[in-house]
């Protein structure tokens, strides 16, 4: 069989396979599924897991990373680790993902190892909410309720439209796509509802069911065997597994962790600033534009069209914003807006800079100076009425 891909990870293209191996064992009681899962999991934790990151590696040279970015589908993995009973790395990876969300409002479809946007789309994927729910079930830590609240607030603020919720075309600009995938209704709402539900709110015992990868519920009584004999690991000839790390039954997190919030908090604490530390704001020659070392209030690389504070700054500069069909935004400044901006008594650093540069046919010159490296999602419009 020819191998078309030379890299291996836990995200897009392979995620459901890992999930169904473990869940097939839970549902069917067949040790072969658990043996296979344990073999894969051992390799994942040896090579792919670089806490809190999960990085694709070369199949034949697993010590070498194959990518400098991660895709958002790997957000399911902390939830699967909860089912496995490996809570510490689940907490670490989930916290890293949450910090990315707090920076960009949503998980970009792909983001780099220094947490910048690689692919800007966000089709309202539910995997992060799924892992949030399972970590709350495992730890009882109310922190994960706050995470769920953030998810809901961001959905209502940045994705809600008159007829439902729209996929985000670009997390940097907040532009939408005319689509709402079925997994959003089937999974996102379900996990968020269960996250905030009390046991008495449900008409059935959720512990009697297991979720498919699309969040459908399968009853555990479908299992064809309740007890299986421990079998010799048939894969031992290929991989030496640390058997002490694996149990032949799924752990009960209520017994292992006893809903101790301090357990999860102690693991999260070192990671609370991991994104900001690894994704620093770069300095440019614009730091001294006013002649006294004052920094401009907004940089092009940080601009988000969905951020009200950023829009307010542009408004004070006399700049209007237009959403383009290709997902970019256009910054437009007319002469009357510019003059009003600079004549106002609350003129700030940016206003002073704009006044200083109004001398020639100016719009391209002005924006190239103020935003020397315009990001892909920004453009400008030359308005020659000066």
C-alpha positions as CSV (number, residue, x, y, z in Angstrom):
1,X,0.0,0.0,0.0
2,X,1.4,3.4,-1.0
3,X,1.6,6.1,1.6
4,X,0.4,9.4,0.2
5,X,1.3,11.5,3.3
6,X,4.7,11.4,5.0
7,X,3.6,13.2,8.2
8,X,1.7,12.0,11.2
9,X,-0.3,13.9,13.8
10,X,-3.6,13.9,15.7
11,X,-5.5,16.5,13.8
12,X,-7.2,16.6,10.4
13,X,-7.3,13.3,8.5
14,X,-6.6,11.0,11.5
15,X,-8.5,12.4,14.5
16,X,-11.6,10.2,14.2
17,X,-9.5,7.0,13.9
18,X,-7.9,7.5,17.3
19,X,-11.3,8.4,18.9
20,X,-13.0,5.3,17.5
21,X,-10.3,2.9,18.5
22,X,-10.7,3.8,22.2
23,X,-14.5,4.1,22.0
24,X,-14.9,0.8,20.1
25,X,-13.2,-0.8,23.1
26,X,-15.5,0.9,25.5
27,X,-18.6,0.0,23.6
28,X,-17.7,-3.5,22.3
29,X,-15.2,-4.8,24.9
30,X,-12.8,-6.0,22.3
31,X,-9.2,-5.8,23.6
32,X,-7.8,-5.6,20.1
33,X,-9.1,-2.0,19.8
34,X,-7.4,-1.0,23.1
35,X,-4.2,-2.7,22.1
36,X,-4.1,-0.7,18.9
37,X,-5.0,2.5,20.7
38,X,-2.3,2.1,23.3
39,X,0.3,1.5,20.6
40,X,-0.7,4.7,18.9
41,X,-1.0,6.6,22.1
42,X,2.4,5.6,23.2
43,X,3.9,6.9,19.9
44,X,1.9,10.1,20.1
45,X,3.1,10.9,23.6
46,X,6.7,10.0,22.7
47,X,7.0,12.1,19.5
48,X,4.0,14.3,18.7
49,X,3.2,15.6,22.2
50,X,5.5,18.5,23.1
51,X,3.4,20.0,25.9
52,X,1.4,22.0,25.5
53,X,1.8,21.6,21.7
54,X,0.8,18.7,19.5
55,X,3.1,18.9,16.4
56,X,3.0,16.7,13.3
57,X,6.2,14.6,12.7
58,X,7.7,12.8,9.8
59,X,6.5,9.2,9.8
60,X,10.0,7.6,9.3
61,X,11.9,10.2,11.3
62,X,9.5,11.0,14.2
63,X,12.1,13.1,16.0
64,X,11.7,15.7,13.2
65,X,8.6,17.9,13.2
66,X,6.9,18.1,9.8
67,X,5.1,21.4,10.3
68,X,5.4,24.6,12.1
69,X,1.7,24.9,12.6
70,X,-1.2,23.1,14.1
71,X,-4.8,22.7,12.8
72,X,-7.9,23.3,15.0
73,X,-9.2,19.7,14.7
74,X,-6.6,18.6,17.3
75,X,-8.8,20.4,19.9
76,X,-10.7,17.1,20.3
77,X,-7.6,15.4,21.7
78,X,-7.8,16.7,25.3
79,X,-11.3,15.2,25.5
80,X,-10.0,11.8,24.3
81,X,-7.2,12.0,26.9
82,X,-9.8,12.5,29.6
83,X,-11.5,9.2,28.5
84,X,-8.0,7.6,28.5
85,X,-7.4,9.0,32.0
86,X,-4.3,11.0,31.1
87,X,-5.5,14.3,32.5
88,X,-2.3,16.3,32.9
89,X,-1.5,16.7,29.1
90,X,-5.2,17.2,28.4
91,X,-5.2,20.2,30.8
92,X,-2.0,21.6,29.3
93,X,-3.1,21.4,25.6
94,X,-6.6,22.7,26.4
95,X,-5.2,25.7,28.3
96,X,-2.9,26.5,25.3
97,X,-5.9,26.4,23.0
98,X,-7.9,28.6,25.3
99,X,-5.1,31.2,25.3
100,X,-5.2,31.1,21.4
101,X,-8.9,31.7,21.5
102,X,-8.6,34.6,23.9
103,X,-6.1,36.2,21.4
104,X,-8.1,35.6,18.2
105,X,-11.7,35.2,19.6
106,X,-11.9,31.8,17.9
107,X,-9.5,29.0,17.1
108,X,-8.1,29.8,13.6
109,X,-8.4,26.8,11.3
110,X,-4.6,26.6,11.7
111,X,-2.1,28.5,13.8
112,X,1.6,28.5,14.0
113,X,3.8,27.3,16.9
114,X,4.2,30.9,18.0
115,X,0.3,31.2,17.9
116,X,-0.1,33.4,14.9
117,X,-2.8,32.9,12.3
118,X,-1.9,30.4,9.6
119,X,-5.3,29.7,8.1
120,X,-7.7,32.4,9.2
121,X,-11.1,30.6,8.8
122,X,-13.2,29.3,11.7
123,X,-16.2,27.2,10.6
124,X,-17.6,27.1,14.1
125,X,-15.9,23.9,15.0
126,X,-17.1,22.2,18.2
127,X,-14.0,20.2,19.3
128,X,-12.7,22.7,21.8
129,X,-16.2,22.9,23.5
130,X,-16.2,19.1,23.5
131,X,-12.8,18.9,25.4
132,X,-14.0,21.7,27.7
133,X,-17.0,19.6,28.7
134,X,-15.0,16.5,29.4
135,X,-12.4,18.3,31.4
136,X,-15.1,19.8,33.6
137,X,-16.6,16.3,34.0
138,X,-13.2,15.0,35.0
139,X,-12.0,17.8,37.4
140,X,-15.2,19.6,38.6
141,X,-13.2,22.8,38.2
142,X,-15.5,25.8,37.7
143,X,-12.8,27.3,35.6
144,X,-14.1,25.3,32.7
145,X,-17.5,26.8,33.1
146,X,-15.9,30.2,32.6
147,X,-14.3,28.8,29.5
148,X,-17.7,27.7,28.3
149,X,-19.0,31.2,29.0
150,X,-16.3,32.7,26.9
151,X,-17.2,30.4,24.0
152,X,-20.9,31.5,24.2
153,X,-20.1,35.2,24.5
154,X,-17.8,35.0,21.4
155,X,-20.4,33.2,19.4
156,X,-23.0,35.7,20.2
157,X,-20.7,38.7,19.7
158,X,-18.8,37.7,16.6
159,X,-20.8,34.9,14.8
160,X,-24.5,35.5,15.5
161,X,-26.5,36.7,12.5
162,X,-30.3,37.2,12.0
163,X,-30.9,33.6,10.8
164,X,-28.5,31.8,13.1
165,X,-24.7,31.7,13.4
166,X,-22.3,32.3,10.5
167,X,-18.9,30.7,10.0
168,X,-16.1,33.1,10.3
169,X,-14.2,33.7,7.0
170,X,-11.3,35.5,8.7
171,X,-10.8,35.6,12.5
172,X,-8.6,38.8,12.0
173,X,-11.4,40.8,10.4
174,X,-14.5,39.1,11.7
175,X,-15.9,38.7,8.2
176,X,-18.5,35.9,7.7
177,X,-19.2,33.1,5.3
178,X,-22.8,32.3,4.2
179,X,-22.8,28.9,5.9
180,X,-23.5,27.2,9.2
181,X,-22.4,23.5,9.1
182,X,-24.5,20.8,10.6
183,X,-21.8,19.9,13.2
184,X,-22.4,23.2,14.8
185,X,-25.9,22.3,15.7
186,X,-25.2,18.6,16.3
187,X,-22.2,19.1,18.6
188,X,-21.5,22.7,19.7
189,X,-24.9,23.3,21.2
190,X,-25.1,19.8,22.7
191,X,-21.7,20.1,24.5
192,X,-22.4,23.6,25.8
193,X,-25.8,22.5,27.1
194,X,-24.3,19.5,28.9
195,X,-21.5,21.6,30.3
196,X,-24.0,23.9,32.1
197,X,-26.6,21.2,32.9
198,X,-27.2,19.7,36.3
199,X,-27.9,16.0,36.5
200,X,-31.6,16.6,37.2
201,X,-31.9,18.7,34.1
202,X,-31.4,15.6,31.9
203,X,-34.2,13.0,31.3
204,X,-31.6,10.2,31.2
205,X,-28.3,9.3,32.8
206,X,-25.5,10.6,30.5
207,X,-23.1,8.2,32.0
208,X,-24.9,5.3,30.3
209,X,-23.9,6.5,26.9
210,X,-20.8,7.2,24.9
211,X,-20.5,9.9,22.2
212,X,-19.6,9.2,18.6
213,X,-17.2,11.6,16.9
214,X,-20.2,13.6,15.8
215,X,-21.7,13.7,19.3
216,X,-24.4,11.2,18.7
217,X,-25.2,9.1,21.8
218,X,-24.8,5.3,21.8
219,X,-26.0,3.4,24.8
220,X,-23.4,1.3,26.6
221,X,-25.8,-1.7,26.8
222,X,-25.0,-2.2,23.1
223,X,-21.8,-3.8,24.2
224,X,-21.5,-7.4,23.1
225,X,-19.3,-8.3,26.0
226,X,-19.0,-6.8,29.5
227,X,-15.9,-8.6,30.5
228,X,-12.8,-9.5,28.5
229,X,-9.7,-11.5,29.4
230,X,-6.4,-9.7,29.3
231,X,-4.6,-10.8,26.1
232,X,-0.9,-10.7,25.3
233,X,-0.1,-7.5,23.4
234,X,0.4,-8.6,19.8
235,X,2.2,-5.4,18.9
236,X,4.9,-5.8,21.5
237,X,7.3,-7.1,18.8
238,X,7.1,-3.7,17.1
239,X,6.9,-1.3,20.0
240,X,7.9,-1.7,23.6
241,X,5.0,-0.3,25.6
242,X,5.1,0.9,29.2
243,X,2.3,-1.3,30.4
244,X,2.2,0.5,33.8
245,X,0.7,3.4,31.9
246,X,-2.2,1.4,30.5
247,X,-5.1,-0.2,32.3
248,X,-7.4,-2.8,30.6
249,X,-10.4,-0.8,31.6
250,X,-11.3,2.9,31.3
251,X,-10.5,4.9,34.4
252,X,-13.2,6.5,36.5
253,X,-12.2,10.1,36.7
254,X,-14.6,10.6,39.7
255,X,-12.4,8.3,41.7
256,X,-9.0,9.3,40.3
257,X,-9.4,13.1,40.7
258,X,-12.3,13.5,43.1
259,X,-13.3,16.8,41.4
260,X,-10.4,18.7,42.9
261,X,-10.2,22.1,41.2
262,X,-6.7,22.7,42.6
263,X,-5.4,19.8,40.6
264,X,-6.2,21.4,37.3
265,X,-5.3,24.9,38.4
266,X,-1.8,23.8,39.4
267,X,-1.2,22.4,35.9
268,X,-2.7,25.5,34.1
269,X,-0.8,28.1,36.1
270,X,2.5,27.9,34.3
271,X,0.7,28.1,30.9
272,X,-1.5,31.1,31.5
273,X,0.8,33.5,29.6
274,X,2.2,31.0,27.1
275,X,0.6,32.6,24.0
276,X,1.6,36.2,24.9
277,X,5.1,35.2,25.7
278,X,5.6,33.3,22.5
279,X,3.7,35.7,20.3
280,X,5.3,39.1,21.3
281,X,4.4,42.4,19.7
282,X,7.2,43.3,17.3
283,X,8.8,46.8,17.5
284,X,9.1,48.9,14.4
285,X,10.4,52.3,13.5
286,X,6.9,53.6,14.1
287,X,7.6,53.6,17.8
288,X,9.0,57.1,17.5
289,X,6.6,58.7,15.0
290,X,5.7,61.6,17.2
291,X,9.3,62.5,17.9
292,X,8.9,61.8,21.7
293,X,8.9,58.0,21.7
294,X,5.2,57.6,22.1
295,X,3.8,54.3,20.6
296,X,0.9,54.5,18.1
297,X,-2.3,53.2,19.7
298,X,-2.8,50.5,17.0
299,X,-0.6,48.5,14.8
300,X,-1.7,47.0,11.5
301,X,-0.7,43.5,12.5
302,X,-2.9,43.7,15.6
303,X,-6.0,45.3,13.9
304,X,-9.2,43.3,14.0
305,X,-12.3,44.6,12.3
306,X,-14.4,42.9,14.9
307,X,-12.8,44.7,17.8
308,X,-14.8,47.7,18.9
309,X,-11.8,49.4,20.4
310,X,-9.9,49.2,17.2
311,X,-12.8,50.6,15.2
312,X,-13.1,53.5,17.7
313,X,-9.4,54.3,17.1
314,X,-9.9,54.4,13.3
315,X,-13.0,56.5,13.8
316,X,-11.0,59.1,15.7
317,X,-8.5,59.1,12.9
318,X,-11.3,59.8,10.4
319,X,-11.1,56.4,8.8
320,X,-14.0,54.3,7.7
321,X,-14.0,50.6,7.1
322,X,-15.5,48.5,4.2
323,X,-15.7,44.7,4.1
324,X,-14.7,43.2,0.8
325,X,-16.1,40.0,-0.7
326,X,-12.8,38.2,-0.5
327,X,-12.7,38.5,3.3
328,X,-10.3,41.6,3.5
329,X,-11.3,45.0,4.8
330,X,-10.6,48.3,3.1
331,X,-9.5,51.4,5.1
332,X,-10.9,54.6,3.6
333,X,-10.2,58.2,4.7
334,X,-11.7,61.2,3.0
335,X,-10.4,64.8,3.2
336,X,-13.3,66.1,5.3
337,X,-12.9,63.3,7.8
338,X,-9.2,63.8,7.9
339,X,-9.5,67.6,8.6
340,X,-12.1,67.0,11.3
341,X,-9.9,64.5,12.9
342,X,-7.0,66.8,13.1
343,X,-8.9,69.9,14.2
344,X,-10.5,68.2,17.1
345,X,-9.2,69.1,20.6
346,X,-8.7,65.4,21.5
347,X,-6.2,64.8,18.7
348,X,-4.0,61.8,19.8
349,X,-0.6,60.5,18.6
350,X,-2.0,59.1,15.4
351,X,-3.8,62.3,14.6
352,X,-0.6,64.3,15.0
353,X,1.2,61.9,12.8
354,X,-1.4,62.1,10.1
355,X,-1.3,65.9,10.1
356,X,2.5,65.7,9.8
357,X,2.3,63.6,6.7
358,X,-0.4,65.5,4.7
359,X,1.7,67.1,2.1
360,X,1.4,65.3,-1.2
361,X,-1.0,62.9,-3.0
362,X,-1.1,61.1,0.1
363,X,-3.2,58.1,0.9
364,X,-0.8,55.3,-0.2
365,X,2.1,57.3,1.3
366,X,0.2,57.9,4.6
367,X,-0.8,54.3,5.1
368,X,2.5,52.8,4.1
369,X,4.2,55.0,6.7
370,X,1.7,54.4,9.4
371,X,1.3,50.7,8.5
372,X,4.7,49.9,6.9
373,X,3.8,46.2,6.6
374,X,0.2,46.0,5.8
375,X,-1.2,42.4,6.6
376,X,-2.8,40.3,3.9
377,X,-6.3,41.0,5.3
378,X,-5.9,44.8,5.1
379,X,-5.9,47.1,2.0
380,X,-6.3,50.8,1.5
381,X,-8.1,53.1,-0.8
382,X,-6.5,56.1,-2.4
383,X,-8.9,59.1,-2.1
384,X,-7.3,62.0,-4.0
385,X,-9.7,64.7,-2.8
386,X,-7.0,66.7,-0.9
